[in-house]
Amino acid sequence: MDSIDEKANVGVSSWTGCVVLFLQSLSPTSDLLSIYKDPNGKFSVFKVLKLTLSDVIGYEGYEILKLHDADPALGLELKFTAIVSCRRFLESYACGLLRQALHQHASRLLVRPEDVSIQMQLKAATHTLDLCLNDLECCLTYIRISQPMRLRDDEITQLEQALAQSYVSQTLRPKEVPNNCFLFQQRIFGDRRLTSADQQRFAAHIGREWKRVGRTLQKGCRALQGPAIDNLAYEYEREGLYEQAYQLLGRFIQSEGRNARLGRLIGALEENKLTSVAEIMLEVKTRE
């Protein structure tokens, strides 16, 4: 769990810093730079990067300033406005979680899984942070010294707007959705009881957002109300995010019985704008 000092810094706008993440594909079929330079692939690459960052950091405390050609690599310039978000990014980069998330989303949206092979390098101004990842405080100092030199690129603004629009819930619904079904992205899916396989898949992909989903599920689940979610976080803190999320959904399934339905979980994911996780739960192939 975050320390008290870190929590106090979440909203402090005076803490800013900048990094550039260089992504170089080692396979011609998964060349991110070439795909991004293709007008038909630009949005998909951007979505992969946004989903990756949201998986390992969340949604606050940073923004993408620019994507640029650093041949043979694709450069991703990030501005951080909260030290907690920056620390999470560094920790996920150092332990491989960022690479894992990037592989997962790229293999789902861009290329075949076996073709995703990417070399990474992280820099803050002239400092190569890969050389000092064992000292995160040193990395944070370099990042804070490296102040952003530009505002967000207009192209990034347009891509952000396009991505937000793609997630807008449709107000027009089919006249009739069967009682044993639910609607997701204008498609009808059969509803069913959640299984242990669903529990494992949810835990593997939800990451730090498991609490947000839990707080949505608790509205209709007595077992998750009160301090239950915080107690789960404390009890399984040492086991990590996977186990915390696994136990959350397990508690929901055990408590709700036959009413622990897939549709309720997908609804909770949609409410928290976790569309990518919902797509994974439903094994939906995106069409970008």
N, C-alpha and C positions, 0 to 999 in steps of 0.2 A: 504494500500500500504506500501511497505517496506520503512523504514526511509533511509535518506542519509547515515548515519553511517553504517547501515546494508548492503546497496548496496556496500559500499566501502570495506566491509569485505568478499564479496562473493568469491573472488579469492585468499584470503590470506591463503597461505599454512601453515603459522606459527601457525594458530589456529587449534589445533587438540584435539580430545577427544574420549572417548570410553564409550559405554553403552552396557548392555546386557538386552534384552527383553525376559522374560520367559513367555511361552505360555503353559498353562496347560488345556487340554480338560476336561470338566466336564461330557461329554457323551462318553461312550465306542465306539460308532459308529463314533465319530469325533476326535479320539485320534491322534493329529498331530504327536506326537512322534512315535507312532507305524506305521503310514502311511509313515513317513520319513525314518524309519529304513527298510521299505520294499523297495527293489530295484525298484519295479514297481511303487512306489508312490513318490519316492524321488524327481523326476523332477517336479511333479505336486505341491508338497508342496513348493518347491523353487519358482516356478512360482507364486503361490498365494502370497508369501511374497514379491517378487519383484514388482508385480502389486500393492500390498497394499502400499508399500513404495513410488512408483512412483506417486500414487494417492495423497498422503498427503504431500510429500516433493518435488517431481519432479525427475530429473535425475542426478543432480550434487550435490557435496559437501558431499558425503558420500559413503561408500562401505560396503558390507557385508564381514566380515572377516571369520566367522565360524558359522556353525550350529552344535550344540552338544547335547548329551544326558545328560539332567539334571533331570533325572527321579524323579517325573512323568511329568516333563515339557520338552518342547523343547526350548533350549537356542539359541537366535539369537544375535550374537555379531556384533555390528556396530561401525565403525570408522567414525567420522565426521571430515571434513577438512574445513568447512565453518560454521561460527556461525549462518548465516541466515538459513541454512538447519537444523542445530541442533535445533534452536528455533522453526521452523515449525514443526519438529517432536514432540517436547515437547508439543506444543500447541495442535496438533492434538490428541496426547495421552491423554492430560488432559481433552479435551472437548468431547472425544468419537468418533471423526472422524476416527481415526486409527482403533478402534474396528469395526466401521460400515463398513469400506472398507475391513477389513479382513473377516468379516462375508459375505459380498457380493461375494468376490472372492472364498472363501472356499466353499460356498454353490453352486457356479457355476461349480467349478472344482473338488471338492472332495466328498462332501456329500450333503444330503438333507438340505434345509434351517433350518428346525426345529431341526436338530441335531447339528447345530453349536452353541456350548456354550463353551466359552473359558475364563478362568481366566488369567489375565495378572499381571505381576510385572516387574518393571523397576529398574535396579540397575546400579550404577557407582562405581566400586570397591566394598567397603563394605557399601556404602551408598544406602539405599532404597529410590529412588526418589519419590515413591508414597506418602511418608510422607511429602514432601515439594513442591508438585506441584503448590501450591498457590504462591510460590515464584520462578518464572522461573529463575531469576538471580542466585539464590542459586543453582538450579539444573545445570545451565550452568557452574558454578564454579566447582561443583563436577565432571561434565563430563570432563572438561578440565584437572583437576588434574588426572583423570583416563586415563592415556595414554595407547594405545594398546601395548600389550606385544608380539604380533606375527604378522607375515605377513599373507596375505590372504591364507586360506587353499587351497591346491591343488584341493580338491573336489569342492570347491566353484568356482574356476577358470573353471573347466570342466563344471559345471552346467551353468555358465554364457555363455560359448561358445555355449553350446547346445541350450540355450534360444535364443541367438542372431541368430543362424543358423535357428531356427524355424520361425524367423521373416523375413528372407531374401526373398525379392520379387522374384518370379519365372520369369525367362526371357522367358520361353516358354509359349506362349499364344495360346488359341484355334484359329484356322484359321479364324473363324467368330464368332463375338459376336454381336447379334442383336442390332440394334440402340436403342431400348427401354430397354436395359439391360446393366449391367456393371459386371466387373470381380472382385472378392475378394477371395483371398486364393484358386485360381484355381477353384472357383465355380461361376456360373453365377446367378446373382440376377436381378429380374425385377426392372427397374428404375421407379421412381414415384415422384410426388411433395411432398415436405416435409409438414408435418402436425403439428398441435399443440401438438399432442402426441409425435412426434419426438423432438419437441422443449423442452418439459418437460423432456424427457428421457436424452437428451443431457445435459441439465442443471444440472440434478441430478448426473451425472457421470463424467463430464469432469474436475471438480475441478479447480485447478490453471492453467491448461493447456489451458483454453479457449482463452487466448490471442494468443497463438501460432497458434491455429486453425484459429482464426480470421484473422491473418496476411497471412495465406495461402489463405483463401477465398477472401481476399481483392484484390488479383491479378486480379480477374475477376468480381469484384463487386464495382462499383463506390461509393456506399453508405458507404463502409467500408474503403475507402482510406483516405489518409491524417491523421489528428489527430482523426478520428472517434473512433477508438478502445480505445485510451487513454481517450477520452472524456467519453465513456461508463464506463470505469473503475472508473473514478472520480465521475461521476453522480450517480452511483449505489454502491459506495463503502460501504455505511452504510448498504445496504440491503444484502451484502455478495456475495460470488462466484456464488451461484445458480442464483440470479437475474441478475448478470452481464452476465453470459453465456446465460441465457434465452433471455435477451434483444439483445445480439449479434446475435443469430440465428434468432430472430424476425426481426431485421433490415435487415438481409440477405433475408429472405423470402418475406418481404414486398417490398424490392427493386427489387428483381429478378423475382418475380411473378411466371409464369409457368416454368421459368428456374431455380428456386430454387429446385434442384433435390437431391434426396437421394444419388445418385452416386457421386455428387460433394462433399457432406459432407464426405462420406466414403473415397473418394480420399484424402481429406485434413487430415483426421485422420491417414490414412496410411502414408502420406508424413511426418507426425510428429511422426511416430512410436507409435501411440496410438492404436495399434491393439486391445487391450482388450476393449476399448470403442467402436470401430467399431463392434466388436463381439456382444456387448450388444445392439447396435442400430439395428443390423440385427437379434438379438435373435439366434445367432449361438451357438450351443453346441460344446464346444471344445472336442478334442478326446485324450487328454493325458491320 
